[in-house]
């Protein structure tokens, strides 16, 4: 009888070992903007852009012709609490372009990925917060773009894009002002 009891206990114990025990994984706590509370300090560099924005801008089309445009975009923090997502919207609210911004603590800079939602084209570029402005650098085979976001107020950002060619010639290709219409 004792042998049967030991065999039954052994069988129950062995069966329990094979059972998967549910593991509770706690999600990191986040602030009001969705940024993780344990995020590196540098992750807050892009926080000024969180919200929905209206823009007025001019883009150089040719040597003497500028295209004036108005638009909208929104910036939010992804579910991981560390990555920023910027979505450029068309006049119907459809996402046309999406850019992600991932902070690299070791260089105090950002790795970014821009995607055209219609063509699937993707461009990787970097940015760095310098002297109160965020400067994005996009290197191409024949030129380099430096896009600068200058914070004017809590709800106003100036944007300029300078393109420098291999021969050293630099010109402004885009200027704009963005006004925040919602904070989140």
MARZATI-897826 format. One record per residue (C-alpha): z, x, y. Coordinates in nm, 4 decimals, decimal comma. Layout:
N
        z        x        y
        Z        X        Y
...
END
This chain:
184
        z        x        y
   0,0000   0,0000   0,0000
   0,0901   0,2817   0,2336
  -0,2486   0,4414   0,1638
  -0,4284   0,1205   0,2599
  -0,2297   0,1006   0,5825
  -0,3176   0,4622   0,6724
  -0,6846   0,4011   0,5943
  -0,6840   0,0865   0,8131
  -0,5156   0,2717   1,1019
  -0,7584   0,5614   1,0650
  -1,0553   0,3196   1,0677
  -0,9256   0,1421   1,3798
  -0,8595   0,4755   1,5553
  -1,1999   0,6175   1,4584
  -1,3720   0,3005   1,5756
  -1,1856   0,3159   1,9099
  -1,3029   0,6751   1,9638
  -1,6634   0,5632   1,9307
  -1,6226   0,2876   2,1873
  -1,7461   0,3534   2,5395
  -1,4687   0,3177   2,7898
  -1,5875   0,1807   3,1239
  -1,5427   0,4381   3,3993
  -1,4656   0,3171   3,7469
  -1,6627   0,5177   4,0015
  -1,5347   0,4640   4,3492
  -1,7922   0,4562   4,6250
  -1,7233   0,6860   4,9195
  -1,5722   0,5144   5,2201
  -1,8023   0,4697   5,5207
  -1,7610   0,4161   5,8924
  -1,8950   0,1225   6,0935
  -2,2471   0,2797   6,0997
  -2,2566   0,3365   5,7230
  -2,1927   0,7134   5,7454
  -1,9668   0,8516   5,4753
  -1,6218   0,9466   5,6008
  -1,6449   1,2727   5,4046
  -1,9857   1,3616   5,5564
  -2,0267   1,7032   5,7195
  -1,9736   1,6878   6,0957
  -2,3433   1,7627   6,1586
  -2,4499   1,4361   5,9948
  -2,3383   1,2618   6,3156
  -2,6086   1,4417   6,5197
  -2,8586   1,1613   6,4527
  -2,6070   0,8782   6,5003
  -2,7316   0,8222   6,8571
  -3,0503   0,6754   6,7064
  -2,8856   0,4090   6,4875
  -3,0025   0,0642   6,5920
  -3,3210  -0,1137   6,6903
  -3,5281   0,0194   6,9786
  -3,8149  -0,0880   7,2035
  -4,0504   0,1823   7,3244
  -4,3014   0,2331   7,6014
  -4,5213   0,5368   7,5534
  -4,8441   0,7146   7,6378
  -5,0437   0,9142   7,3862
  -5,3221   1,1577   7,4758
  -5,6476   1,0290   7,3218
  -5,8875   1,2747   7,4774
  -5,8872   1,5309   7,7558
  -5,8588   1,2719   8,0344
  -5,7632   0,9517   7,8550
  -5,4151   0,8275   7,7712
  -5,3370   0,5282   7,5502
  -5,0401   0,3191   7,6680
  -4,8433   0,1418   7,3970
  -4,5283  -0,0587   7,3418
  -4,3494  -0,0700   7,0088
  -4,0346  -0,1122   6,8072
  -3,8483   0,0957   6,5568
  -3,5158   0,0841   6,3813
  -3,2885   0,3544   6,2476
  -3,0169   0,3020   5,9879
  -2,8136   0,5023   5,7396
  -2,9261   0,4864   5,3760
  -2,6946   0,3651   5,1001
  -2,5830   0,7241   5,0228
  -2,4141   0,7370   5,3660
  -2,5785   1,0705   5,4533
  -2,9528   1,0099   5,5030
  -3,0974   0,8432   5,8128
  -3,4042   0,6208   5,7792
  -3,6373   0,5457   6,0704
  -3,8911   0,2660   6,0373
  -4,1713   0,2191   6,2907
  -4,2677  -0,1486   6,3054
  -4,5971  -0,3132   6,3920
  -4,6159  -0,6179   6,6188
  -4,5422  -0,8445   6,3194
  -4,2285  -0,6524   6,2155
  -4,3978  -0,4852   5,9158
  -4,2977  -0,1242   5,8476
  -4,5944   0,1044   5,9273
  -4,4256   0,4428   5,9080
  -4,1001   0,5582   5,7546
  -3,9160   0,8844   5,8110
  -3,6051   1,0077   5,6327
  -3,3673   1,2660   5,7807
  -3,1438   1,4721   5,5494
  -2,8857   1,7079   5,6983
  -2,8675   2,0681   5,5684
  -2,5180   2,1948   5,6416
  -2,5926   2,5639   5,5704
  -2,8515   2,5786   5,8530
  -2,7112   2,3002   6,0739
  -3,0584   2,1478   6,0722
  -3,2501   1,8605   5,9139
  -3,5200   1,8261   5,6486
  -3,7374   1,5270   5,7232
  -4,0088   1,3387   5,5398
  -4,2543   1,1138   5,7256
  -4,4649   0,8641   5,5288
  -4,7553   0,6490   5,6499
  -4,6977   0,3232   5,4589
  -5,0691   0,2270   5,4678
  -5,2161   0,5547   5,3400
  -4,9183   0,7020   5,1541
  -4,9683   1,0275   5,3479
  -4,6453   1,2255   5,3619
  -4,5535   1,5085   5,5978
  -4,2419   1,7232   5,5635
  -4,0901   1,8744   5,8777
  -3,7621   2,0022   6,0177
  -3,5439   1,9249   6,3170
  -3,2441   2,0745   6,4912
  -2,9987   1,9501   6,7524
  -3,0190   2,1940   7,0451
  -2,8726   2,1688   7,3969
  -2,8137   1,7936   7,3719
  -3,1613   1,7132   7,2376
  -3,3023   1,6672   6,8889
  -3,6148   1,8816   6,8435
  -3,8466   1,8088   6,5509
  -4,0916   2,0797   6,4455
  -4,4044   1,9879   6,2514
  -4,6114   2,2880   6,1411
  -4,9777   2,2310   6,0650
  -5,2551   2,4758   5,9769
  -5,3959   2,4956   6,3320
  -5,1009   2,3849   6,5507
  -4,7313   2,3139   6,5770
  -4,5779   1,9994   6,7252
  -4,2348   2,0031   6,8851
  -4,1081   1,6509   6,9411
  -3,8010   1,6343   7,1639
  -3,5600   1,3414   7,1874
  -3,3432   1,3745   7,4989
  -3,0427   1,1437   7,5236
  -3,0310   0,9952   7,8739
  -2,7598   0,7341   7,8061
  -2,6056   0,5583   7,5054
  -2,9052   0,3277   7,4923
  -3,1906   0,5322   7,6440
  -3,3822   0,8225   7,4902
  -3,6784   1,0129   7,6373
  -3,9381   1,1416   7,3925
  -4,1983   1,4132   7,4503
  -4,4363   1,5775   7,2053
  -4,5745   1,9221   7,2797
  -4,8551   2,0633   7,0643
  -4,9075   2,4398   7,0592
  -5,2270   2,5831   6,9112
  -5,2668   2,9242   6,7440
  -5,4167   3,0667   7,0649
  -5,0895   2,9836   7,2479
  -5,2284   2,6871   7,4430
  -4,9677   2,4089   7,4718
  -5,0169   2,0541   7,5912
  -4,8138   1,7354   7,6019
  -4,9643   1,4836   7,3614
  -4,7114   1,2027   7,3828
  -4,4421   1,0830   7,6231
  -4,2209   0,7813   7,5937
  -3,8940   0,6124   7,6628
  -3,6960   0,4138   7,4068
  -3,4333   0,1553   7,4938
  -3,1829   0,0405   7,2322
  -3,1732  -0,3352   7,1874
  -2,9166  -0,3506   6,9028
  -2,6549  -0,1027   6,7899
  -2,6806  -0,1615   6,4186
END
